[in-house]
Amino acid sequence: MLNKLKIAILLGGSLLMNNVFTHPAEELEPLYAAQLFAQELVIKVSSNGCTRAKNFIVEQIKDGDTVQLRIQRQQADQCRAMPRIIEISLPFSASKNIHYYIANPWLFSPAKVKNNAPQ
C-alpha cells in the first residue's frame, strides 16, 4: 500500500513539475478582461504608469480549428505610480472559422462588477 502511494505521489509530482516547466504561469500576464476583434485584441491589465502595448506579445498555439492565445509581458512596468487597471489594444488578425482560447490567468476586479439581476 505504501509503495503504491509513493508511486502515485511521484507520478503526480512529475506531471505537475512537467506542466510548471513547460508552461510557467508567471510568464503569462494576469488579465482583468479581454475582447477579440477582427483587427485587434483589447486587454485590461494592471499598470503602475509605464505599461504600453509594445510591452506585450501574443503567442498563438494552433490545434486544429482552435488557437490558444498566450499574452506575455516582455518588459516589467518599473513606474511607481498607484497601480490601476488600463486597457491596451494589441494588433491581431482574427479568423472567422477559428475558436480562440486565452490561456492567461484571470483576475477579478470588484469595482467593475455590474449587477444586471432584476430588481
N, C-alpha and C positions, 0 to 999 in steps of 0.2 A: 504494500500500500504506500509506504513512504517513498519507494523508488518511483512509482507512478506519479506521485505528487511532484517529485524533483524533476521528472521529465516534462510534466505539464508546465511547471514554472520556467524551466529552461526554454522550452519551445515558445511559450507565450512571451517571455522576455526577449528572445531573439527576434520574434516577429515585431514586437514593439520597437526594439532598437533599430531594426531594419527600416521601419517606417520613419523613425526620427532622423536617421542619417540620409535617407533618400529624399525626404521632403520635410526639412526642418520648418516648424511652424513660425520661427522668428524671422524667416525671410519673407513671409507674406504680410503685407500691410493690413492691419485690422481696419475694417470698413464700417461706417455707420449707415451707408446707403449706396446703391449703385443703380444706374439706368443705362441701358444699351440702346443706342440709336443707330441709324444707318451709317453715319459717318463719325460717330464719337461714342466714347464710354465716359459717362459722368459718374464720378465717385465722390463720396463725402468721407473725409479723413480728419484726423487731429493735426493741428498745426500750432507751432509756437511763434509763427510770424514769417518764416522763411520758406515754407513749403510751396513748391511750384510744380507745374505739370512736367517739366524737364527732369524732375527728381524720380519719376516713375517709369517703369517698363511694364508691358503686358505680355506675358508669356502665354502662348497658345499650345495646348496639347490636344491633338486631334485623335478621336477614337470613333471611326465610322461617321455617323451623322451628328455626333456630339463633340463639342470643343470645350475643354476645361480652360478657363482663364485664371491666371495666377498673376496678381498685381503685386509688384515688388517695388519698394522704395530703394533707390540706388544711393541716395545721399541723405543723411540724417539732418533734421531741422535743428540747427545749433542756436537759433534765436532764443531769447529768454523772456519773451512776452507770455502773458497768460494763455495757456492752451485753449484752443477753440476749434470748433468743427467748421471746416471750409469745404467748398465744392470745387473740384478740379475736373476739367474736360481733357480727356486724352484722345488723340486721333485713333480711330478704329474703323475698319470696314466690316460691317456685319453682313452676313449672307442670309437670305430668307429661309432656306431649307436646312439650316443648321440650328441645333439646340445648344445653347450656351449655358455653362455651369461655372459659377465663380467659386473657387476653392478657398478664398481668403476667410479668415475668421470674421465674424460679425459682432459688432458692439451695439449696445442698446443705449439710446440717449433719451432719458425720461422727459426732458424738456421738449422733445419733438413729437411726443405722442398726442394724437388727436382722437378723442373718443367719439366715434360715429354711431354709438348704440342709440336706439330710440329712447326718448325720454318718457 
